[in-house]
């Protein structure tokens, strides 16, 4: 049922948005499944093209940071969130054609997502940023340095598949690169990340105390979302922790004490 009131935003909160299933078509002839979440009643001020973690280790378009970004950012910050499964990856939305190719043919998947966002209409997907997580950060660094993209936000970058030539490409582009690096990451920790990303003079490494590679926990999720919003919409944020208005599923949102919601 629908309810109106002021509600604390919880881990399972789903805020109002226009959500629709999409398909991406790669240059090598594959169909990838995805979803686009848009602000409910206005055009987006920025667009996130998300690139998920390693599919062989459970990564997909519904990986929790991306799913929750799609649940919150259209309503709280007027940001569009494009999520999709890379080749061979499955989720409740469906399975993308093809098979995992160790960051080689995934270049076609990145190209298809950028092209979709670049030429979208009704509304236009403006101010386009790549948002990669783990394996997705390598895809962003390797294949996302595109004229249609403003910059890249990297969550838990392992720098496993990407090499010095890719970092140099971003350095030459002058485009902003923001790396959010957990203090307790399994692959690349802040001190080493600062050293590695020094190859990109304009890169900013943000060390997040206490966080781990998977960003589990509402405080870490909120920190990630706040950093994303501040990057793509300078001056915006931090995000509110409550929502006032209609909600589509009361079981997903817990009323704030004393508000009568």
Phi, psi and omega in degrees: 000162178270142175227154177236134179165189177257129188230140172288134178280117183253178181301327184261008183295134174239111182269159184298141177195163168272115182241133177216145175290143178229164171233138174252146181238117187278157178299339178261018167090018179259157176251124179249141181263149181196188179216145174241124176249126185238155172307147188294317189224026177205167178280151180288150176263347178201162183226133174254123173259107189269143179233112194280168178295178187301121183293334178285352177237029173093004179281140177195181186297338179267009174308137204301323181297318181289320180297317181287330173299319180290332179285332190246316193292326176300320182280320188273336186222007181058036180253131175279142180235117178256119177240146177203160175269126173294170187308132177078003184263140183243150174205177176304334177294331182140184182245128176285145180292164179089194178215156179306137185228031173052046174069022175261284181289351173299346175300328178290328179292316178298316180298320181295320181292318179295318180296318179302312182293321183296322187254009178295146176226157176064054006262171171290143178262093187269169172049063190274128179234143170275136175236101181256151177227123177055243177310322179297334177290324176296318178298319179298314182291322185282321192232359188261001181280077190241146179303336182278358185248135181282324184179188184224139172244126188242121178257123178054055182289124177273343186050049183269311182264329180284150183234181181305326182293329179285320175298321179295323178299318177291323177300315181294329182289332185076001182285147181293141174228124179240123180248119175264115189242118179294141177303324185250034182297149180282340190239314183219118182259168192305315183299315179291325178297318177301317180295313184292318183280358174296345175293343177247098187306326183273000181289146177237123178259124180249111177277132182246108185298132175083346184283155175241175188306325186268358176055041180282136179113135183302319179300321180287322176300314180297322178298316178299311183295322177297318180294322178298310182297317180296331181282312186275339179227074184309135181094345178273160178085175358294160182292146175294155178256002176229162179224133177244125178146195180288142171231146186273342181216103185298333181292342181270348185229129184261127182298147173286136180301132174088358182266346181078013183277000000 
